[in-house]
């Protein structure tokens, strides 16, 4: 998907996808990895989220592109992941098992991305970068994602993201910046494959795809 490639073309494919909407937070069981508790959001997460979302080094890689200006912006983000607002996404908080400290967030924040597939995203406090925690989170999250109930669907997706025609393998996509080596490495370690890039203003964006393991559909 670079500037000299053909324009995007969508196709309708047969595939599987998690049943939508997602279960509410109170029905989502925590995911335990070696060092993390990956759990649903709770109202008490406001201060931990504020610490995360006011780090410019973290927020520069998000679609927002800048840190929250005040606590009301952080509250709005938290509210979007609570109650009825949470069931159109599958997002979690990352907390350290050793202390309970909130150190990041992640999950599928878009059920229908620009490619037509669910999209993954995550962010981690800068002081915890380089420790393999994002890789650990993504591995645990994907294992849970593959256990969600599924249904057969006909959906419109970008043809560049699929593996053929007709009935195709279910995909999870990720979008990063070319210069974000850390996040690119995390996706690669967890089985995501780069399938293209494109220019957006001054940014070179990269598309990644992960083929979800076939599960019995509902």
C-alpha positions in Angstrom: 0.0 0.0 0.0 2.5 2.6 -1.0 1.7 5.7 -3.0 2.7 4.0 -6.3 0.4 1.0 -5.9 -3.1 0.6 -7.2 -5.9 2.4 -5.3 -7.7 0.4 -2.6 -10.4 -1.9 -3.8 -12.9 -3.6 -1.5 -14.3 -7.1 -2.0 -17.1 -9.0 -0.3 -15.8 -12.2 1.3 -17.2 -15.1 3.4 -15.4 -15.5 6.7 -15.9 -15.7 10.4 -16.0 -12.9 13.0 -16.6 -12.7 16.7 -20.3 -12.4 17.6 -21.1 -8.7 18.0 -21.7 -6.9 20.3 -19.1 -8.1 22.7 -20.0 -9.2 26.3 -20.1 -6.4 28.8 -17.1 -5.8 31.1 -18.6 -7.6 34.0 -18.7 -10.8 32.0 -15.1 -10.6 30.7 -12.7 -12.8 32.7 -9.2 -11.4 33.4 -6.3 -12.8 31.4 -3.3 -13.9 33.5 0.1 -14.0 31.9 3.5 -14.4 33.7 3.7 -10.8 34.7 0.4 -9.2 33.8 -3.2 -9.2 34.7 -5.2 -8.1 31.6 -8.5 -7.1 33.0 -11.6 -5.1 32.1 -11.8 -1.4 32.9 -13.3 -0.2 36.2 -14.2 3.4 37.2 -11.3 3.5 39.7 -8.8 3.4 36.7 -9.0 7.1 36.2 -5.8 8.1 37.9 -3.8 5.2 36.4 -5.1 6.2 32.9 -4.2 9.8 33.5 -0.6 8.8 34.2 -0.5 6.8 31.0 -2.3 9.2 28.8 -0.3 12.3 29.8 3.0 10.7 28.6 3.8 12.4 25.3 6.2 9.6 24.3 3.2 7.1 24.6 0.5 9.2 23.0 2.5 10.2 19.9 1.9 6.8 18.5 -1.9 6.9 19.0 -4.5 8.2 16.5 -4.9 11.1 18.8 -1.2 12.0 18.5 -0.9 14.0 21.7 -1.3 13.7 25.5 -4.6 14.4 27.2 -4.8 18.1 28.1 -6.8 17.6 31.4 -8.5 15.0 33.5 -11.8 15.5 31.7 -10.3 14.1 28.5 -9.0 11.1 30.4 -12.5 10.7 32.0 -14.1 10.7 28.5 -11.7 7.9 27.4 -12.5 5.9 30.5 -16.2 6.4 30.1 -15.9 5.0 26.5 -14.7 1.7 28.0 -17.4 1.4 30.7 -21.0 0.1 30.8 -22.9 0.1 27.5 -20.1 2.0 25.8 -17.7 -1.0 26.2 -19.7 -3.6 24.2 -18.7 -2.3 20.7 -15.0 -2.9 21.5 -12.9 -5.5 23.3 -10.5 -3.4 25.3 -8.6 -4.2 28.5 -6.3 -2.7 31.1 -2.8 -4.1 31.6 -1.7 -4.2 35.3 1.3 -5.7 36.9 0.6 -8.9 38.8 3.3 -8.0 41.4 1.8 -4.6 42.4 -1.5 -4.1 40.6 -0.2 -1.0 39.0 -2.0 0.1 35.7 0.8 0.2 33.1 -1.1 0.1 29.8 -4.2 -0.6 27.8 -4.9 -2.6 24.8 -7.4 -4.6 22.7 -9.6 -4.4 19.7 -10.7 -0.8 19.7 -12.4 -0.9 16.3 -14.7 -3.8 15.3 -14.7 -2.5 11.7 -11.4 -0.9 10.7 -10.5 0.9 7.5 -9.7 -2.5 6.1 -13.1 -4.0 7.2 -11.6 -6.2 9.9 -11.3 -5.8 13.6 -8.2 -3.7 14.6 -5.8 -4.2 17.5 -4.1 -1.4 19.4 -2.1 -1.1 22.7 0.0 1.4 24.6 2.3 1.0 27.6 3.9 3.5 30.0 7.3 4.5 28.8 9.1 3.2 31.9 8.0 -0.3 31.0 9.2 -0.3 27.4 11.8 -2.8 26.4 10.8 -5.4 28.9 8.7 -7.6 26.6 5.5 -6.7 28.3 3.7 -5.5 25.2 4.6 -8.8 23.5 3.3 -10.7 26.6 0.1 -8.7 26.5 -0.5 -9.3 22.8 0.1 -13.1 23.1 -2.4 -13.3 26.0 -5.0 -11.2 24.3 -4.9 -13.1 21.0 -5.3 -16.4 22.8 -8.5 -15.0 24.4 -9.6 -13.4 21.1 -9.5 -16.8 19.4 -11.8 -18.3 22.0 -14.7 -15.8 21.5 -17.9 -17.2 20.0 -18.0 -16.7 16.2 -20.4 -16.5 13.4 -20.2 -16.9 9.6 -20.5 -13.5 7.8 -20.3 -11.9 4.4 -18.3 -8.7 4.9 -16.6 -6.0 2.8 -12.8 -5.9 3.3 -9.8 -4.5 1.5 -8.6 -7.1 -1.0 -5.0 -6.6 0.0 -5.7 -7.9 3.5 -7.0 -11.4 2.5 -5.4 -14.6 1.4 -7.6 -15.5 -1.6 -11.1 -15.3 -2.9 -14.5 -16.7 -1.9 -14.3 -17.9 1.7 -11.2 -16.5 3.4 -9.4 -16.8 6.7 -10.5 -14.4 9.4 -8.1 -11.6 10.0 -7.1 -9.2 12.8 -5.3 -6.1 11.5 -2.8 -3.6 13.1 -1.7 -0.2 11.8 1.6 1.3 12.9 4.0 3.9 11.8 7.1 2.8 10.0 9.3 4.6 12.5 7.7 2.9 15.5 10.2 0.0 15.6 9.1 -1.2 19.0 5.5 -1.7 18.0 6.4 -3.2 14.7 8.6 -5.7 16.5 5.8 -6.7 18.9 3.4 -7.4 16.1 6.0 -9.5 14.2 6.8 -11.6 17.3 3.1 -12.4 17.6 2.5 -13.7 14.1 1.4 -10.6 12.4 2.7 -10.2 8.8 3.2 -6.9 7.1 1.1 -6.6 4.0 1.7 -3.0 2.8 2.4 0.6 3.6 1.0 4.0 2.6 1.7 7.6 3.1 -0.6 9.7 5.3 0.7 13.3 5.4 4.3 13.1 6.7 3.7 9.6 8.2 4.5 6.3 6.5 1.9 3.9 7.9 2.2 0.1 7.9 -0.6 -2.5 7.7 -0.2 -5.8 9.5 -2.5 -8.9 9.4 -2.9 -11.8 11.7 -4.8 -14.9 10.6 -7.1 -16.0 13.4 -7.2 -19.7 14.1 -10.3 -21.4 12.8 -12.8 -22.1 15.6 -16.2 -23.7 15.6 -18.8 -21.1 14.9 -22.0 -20.5 16.9 
